Amino acid sequence: MNPEISIAGRKIGVDHSPYVIAELSANHNGKLDTALNLIEVAKKAGADAVKLQTYTADTITLNSDAPEFQIKGGLWDGRSLYELYLEAQMPWEWHVPLFEYARKLGITIFSSPFDTTAVDLLESLGTPAYKIASFEAVDLPLIKYVASTGKPMIISTGMADTLEITEAIEAARDGGCKELAILHCVSGYPAPAQDYNLRTIPDMIQRHGLVTGLSDHTLDNTTAITSVALGASIIEKHFTLDRSGGGPDDSFSLEPKELSALCKDSKTAWAALGSIDYGRKSSEQGNVQFRRSLYFVKALKAGDIITPDSIRSVRPGFGLAPKYYLDVCGKTLLCDVQQNTPVLAAQIGR
């Protein structure tokens, strides 16, 4: 039996259509109305869940000007960690209206906590699940604390090697987590498709026996949709109202139409996988008659010998199958036949 978990009553696993998580991240850009609008966009797009990030600059880093706290290169070059997270953080007082609005719209909402106080806040809101971000996958005490809630957990594995992934899984299990999923991830923002090495997904499934998905930071949907064919049961993508909005995460996020396309196309990809089946499909039934078969290309009389130039393999398929061509040649006709009529077994003597 294939592994599966359930979040808010929705079953997740390879036997179910992909669970699409719309990652709101920092794309609220400091405005509660924008965050509320994004939840509505996720619902309309067909996402299964919208995910927040629960931290403050002070719970995720230190306010230090030391060199190791400065970002060098990449999307956030020249900024300090504290400065970046101060801009990107979602005020904790927003969590109540965001959870209430998502529930009103009928879309699942949960979050990534970055310390124990965030877990306590999310527990007070009745979150149905938790996501551990890639950068926190090495924080085993945090993973155990989240696991102690008994809620389903999803752990991203960006930057983690096989040992670190195993340690994170063991920490979740030791903490009491019963429903656990992991996400293959590349923690680049954005990440090039060639870095994803999607063949890792079936290996992860085989190694760990867990529901496995993809946290995708590429700029389009190709990588995510391809992952479904390799066993991804969860797809997580950042989304925004406007990629040119200027926020910390806007530039590598999907816009509303792209999110809608992801939700639709990933489910189509999953449906196309189906099962092993060599039988004739319902959509093929009407075309069976147009397969090739044997037809007389000359008018012949009863008693004539069927010669190779008197029959041909052609479309449609109302005659004997072409595989009988050599068997028919040299046989005697039992009745008259007209040109351009099918070769039938009842017409042919021994």
C-alpha positions in Angstrom: 0.0 0.0 0.0 1.3 3.4 -1.0 2.1 5.9 1.9 -0.4 8.7 2.5 -1.2 11.4 4.9 -4.3 13.6 5.5 -4.5 17.3 6.1 -7.9 18.8 7.0 -9.6 15.7 5.6 -7.7 15.8 2.2 -5.8 12.6 1.5 -2.4 13.1 0.1 -0.3 10.4 -1.7 0.4 9.0 -5.2 -3.1 7.5 -5.3 -4.6 11.0 -5.0 -4.2 14.1 -7.2 -1.3 16.4 -6.3 -1.7 18.5 -3.2 -0.9 22.1 -4.3 0.3 24.5 -1.6 0.3 28.2 -2.5 3.2 29.7 -0.5 2.3 33.3 0.5 5.7 33.9 2.1 6.7 37.6 2.1 4.5 38.5 -0.8 2.1 40.4 1.4 4.6 43.2 1.1 3.6 44.7 4.5 -0.1 45.0 3.7 -2.8 42.9 5.4 -5.2 43.6 2.5 -2.7 42.1 0.1 -2.3 39.0 2.2 -6.1 38.6 2.3 -6.3 39.1 -1.5 -3.6 36.4 -2.0 -5.7 33.9 0.0 -8.6 34.6 -2.3 -6.4 34.2 -5.4 -5.2 30.8 -4.1 -8.7 29.6 -3.6 -9.8 30.8 -7.0 -6.8 29.2 -8.6 -7.7 25.8 -7.2 -4.9 25.4 -4.7 -5.5 22.9 -1.9 -3.8 25.1 0.7 -2.3 28.4 1.4 0.8 28.6 3.6 2.2 31.3 5.7 5.6 31.8 7.4 5.4 32.6 11.1 8.4 34.5 12.5 9.7 37.9 13.5 13.1 39.2 12.7 14.0 38.7 16.3 12.9 35.0 16.4 14.8 34.0 13.2 18.1 35.9 13.5 20.1 38.5 15.4 20.3 42.2 14.9 24.0 42.2 14.1 26.3 44.0 11.7 28.9 41.3 11.9 30.0 40.0 8.5 28.4 36.6 8.9 25.0 38.3 9.2 25.4 40.1 5.8 24.1 38.6 2.6 26.5 38.5 -0.3 25.4 37.7 -3.8 22.0 36.5 -5.0 18.6 38.2 -4.9 19.1 39.9 -1.5 22.8 41.0 -2.0 24.0 43.7 0.4 21.3 43.3 3.0 21.6 42.1 6.5 19.6 39.1 7.6 17.8 41.2 10.2 16.9 43.9 7.7 15.6 41.3 5.2 13.4 39.5 7.8 12.2 42.7 9.3 10.7 43.6 5.9 9.5 40.1 5.1 7.9 39.1 8.5 4.2 38.8 8.8 2.9 40.5 11.8 1.6 38.0 14.3 -1.6 39.9 14.8 -2.5 39.2 11.2 -2.7 35.5 11.8 -6.2 35.5 13.3 -7.8 37.4 10.4 -5.9 35.4 7.8 -6.9 32.1 9.3 -10.5 33.2 9.7 -10.7 34.4 6.0 -9.2 31.2 4.7 -11.7 29.2 6.6 -14.5 31.4 5.4 -13.4 30.8 1.8 -13.0 27.1 2.4 -9.2 26.7 1.7 -6.9 25.0 4.1 -4.3 27.3 5.8 -1.2 26.5 7.8 2.2 27.8 8.3 6.0 27.3 8.7 7.0 28.1 12.3 10.6 29.2 12.9 10.7 28.8 16.7 8.6 27.4 19.5 6.7 30.6 20.2 5.5 30.4 16.6 4.3 26.9 17.2 2.4 28.0 20.2 0.7 30.7 18.3 -0.3 28.4 15.5 -1.6 25.8 17.9 -3.8 28.5 19.5 -5.3 29.0 16.0 -6.0 25.4 15.4 -3.6 24.9 12.5 -4.3 21.6 10.8 -0.6 20.9 9.8 2.9 22.3 9.9 5.7 22.8 7.3 9.3 22.8 8.3 11.3 25.1 5.9 14.5 23.8 4.4 16.7 26.1 6.4 15.2 24.8 9.6 15.5 21.1 8.6 18.7 20.9 10.7 16.9 22.3 13.8 16.0 19.0 15.3 14.7 20.4 18.6 12.3 22.6 16.7 11.2 19.6 14.6 10.6 17.5 17.7 8.6 20.4 19.3 6.4 20.6 16.2 6.0 16.8 16.1 4.8 16.9 19.7 1.6 18.6 18.6 0.5 15.4 16.8 -0.3 17.3 13.6 0.8 16.2 10.1 4.2 17.6 9.2 5.9 18.4 5.9 9.6 18.9 5.9 11.5 20.6 3.0 15.0 19.1 2.4 16.8 21.9 0.5 20.5 21.9 1.2 20.2 18.7 3.3 22.2 15.6 2.6 21.0 12.1 3.0 22.1 11.9 6.7 20.5 15.3 7.5 17.2 14.2 5.9 17.3 10.9 7.9 18.0 12.8 11.1 15.1 15.2 10.4 12.7 12.3 9.8 13.9 10.5 13.0 13.4 13.7 15.0 9.8 14.0 13.7 9.1 10.4 14.5 10.8 10.6 17.9 8.7 13.7 18.7 5.5 11.8 18.0 4.6 12.7 14.4 2.5 10.0 12.8 1.8 11.7 9.4 4.9 12.9 7.8 5.8 14.0 4.3 9.1 15.3 2.8 9.7 17.7 -0.1 12.6 17.6 -2.5 13.8 21.2 -2.8 16.6 23.4 -4.1 17.1 26.4 -1.9 18.0 28.8 -4.7 15.8 31.9 -5.3 15.2 31.4 -8.2 16.6 27.9 -8.8 17.5 26.8 -12.4 15.5 23.7 -13.5 18.7 21.7 -14.2 19.6 21.9 -10.5 16.5 20.0 -9.5 17.6 16.5 -10.6 14.0 15.3 -10.3 15.1 11.6 -10.5 16.0 12.1 -6.8 12.2 12.0 -6.0 11.7 8.3 -6.7 14.9 7.6 -4.8 13.6 9.5 -1.8 10.4 7.6 -1.9 12.2 4.3 -2.0 14.7 5.3 0.8 12.2 6.7 3.3 8.8 5.3 2.4 7.1 8.6 2.9 4.8 10.8 1.0 7.1 12.9 -1.1 6.7 16.1 -3.0 8.4 19.1 -4.5 9.1 22.6 -3.2 9.7 24.4 -6.5 11.6 27.7 -6.9 12.0 27.7 -10.6 10.3 30.5 -12.6 7.7 28.4 -14.5 5.6 25.3 -14.0 7.5 22.8 -16.1 9.6 21.4 -13.3 6.6 21.0 -10.9 4.4 19.3 -13.5 7.2 16.9 -14.5 7.7 16.0 -10.8 4.2 14.5 -10.7 5.3 11.8 -13.3 8.1 10.9 -10.9 5.9 10.4 -7.9 5.5 13.9 -6.4 2.3 14.0 -4.3 2.7 17.6 -3.1 3.7 20.7 -5.0 4.6 23.9 -3.2 5.1 27.2 -5.2 5.4 30.8 -4.1 2.8 33.0 -5.6 2.2 36.8 -5.8 -0.3 39.3 -7.2 2.5 40.9 -9.3 5.9 39.5 -10.0 7.2 43.1 -10.5 5.8 44.2 -7.1 9.3 44.8 -5.6 8.8 42.6 -2.5 11.5 40.2 -1.2 10.0 37.1 -2.9 7.9 38.6 -5.7 10.4 38.1 -8.5 10.5 34.3 -8.3 6.8 33.8 -7.6 3.9 32.7 -9.8 1.3 35.2 -10.8 -2.4 34.3 -10.4 -2.9 32.9 -14.0 0.2 30.8 -13.6 -0.9 29.4 -10.3 -4.2 28.5 -11.9 -2.4 26.7 -14.7 -0.2 24.8 -12.1 -3.3 23.6 -10.2 -5.0 22.5 -13.4 -2.0 21.0 -15.3 -0.5 19.1 -12.3 -3.8 17.3 -11.8 -4.0 16.6 -15.5 -0.5 15.1 -15.4 -1.5 12.9 -12.4 -4.7 11.8 -14.2 -2.7 10.9 -17.3 -0.4 8.6 -15.2 -3.4 6.3 -14.5 -2.4 2.6 -14.1 -0.8 -0.1 -16.2 -3.4 -0.9 -18.8 -2.9 -2.4 -22.3 -6.7 -2.6 -22.9 -8.6 -0.7 -25.5 -9.6 2.7 -24.1 -13.1 4.2 -24.5 -11.8 7.1 -26.6 -10.4 4.6 -29.1 -13.5 2.5 -29.6 -14.7 4.5 -32.6 -11.4 4.3 -34.4 -11.0 0.5 -34.3 -12.8 0.3 -37.7 -10.1 2.5 -39.3 -7.2 0.1 -38.6 -5.7 -1.8 -41.5 -7.2 -5.1 -42.8 -7.2 -7.2 -46.0 -9.3 -6.1 -49.0 -9.8 -7.5 -52.4 -8.5 -5.1 -55.1 -9.8 -7.3 -57.9 -13.2 -8.9 -58.7 -12.8 -12.7 -58.5 -15.0 -15.7 -59.2 -15.7 -18.8 -57.0 -12.8 -21.3 -57.6 -10.2 -18.6 -58.4 -6.9 -18.7 -56.6 -6.2 -15.7 -54.4 -2.9 -14.2 -55.7 -0.7 -11.6 -53.9 -1.8 -8.9 -56.4 -5.5 -9.5 -55.7 -5.5 -8.4 -52.1 -3.9 -5.6 -50.1 -3.6 -4.4 -46.5 -5.5 -1.1 -46.3 -7.7 0.9 -44.1 -10.5 0.4 -42.9 -10.6 -2.6 -40.7 -13.6 -4.7 -41.7 -11.5 -7.5 -43.3 -9.2 -10.1 -41.9 -6.2 -8.8 -40.0 -3.0 -8.2 -42.1 -1.2 -10.9 -40.2 -3.2 -13.4 -42.3 -2.0 -12.1 -45.7 0.4 -15.0 -46.4 -2.2 -17.6 -45.2 -4.8 -16.2 -47.6 -2.5 -16.1 -50.6 -2.8 -19.3 -52.6 -6.2 -20.3 -51.2 -9.3 -21.0 -53.3 -12.3 -18.7 -53.2 -15.6 -20.3 -52.2 -17.7 -17.5 -53.7 -17.6 -14.5 -56.1 -16.1 -11.4 -54.6 -16.3 -7.8 -55.8 -13.4 -5.3 -56.0 -12.8 -3.1 -52.9 -14.6 -5.5 -50.5 -13.2 -7.0 -47.3 -11.5 -10.4 -47.2 -13.6 -12.6 -44.9 -12.7 -16.0 -43.5 -16.0 -17.5 -44.8 -15.0 -16.7 -48.4 -11.8 -18.7 -48.3 -11.4 -22.5 -48.8 -8.6 -24.6 -47.3 
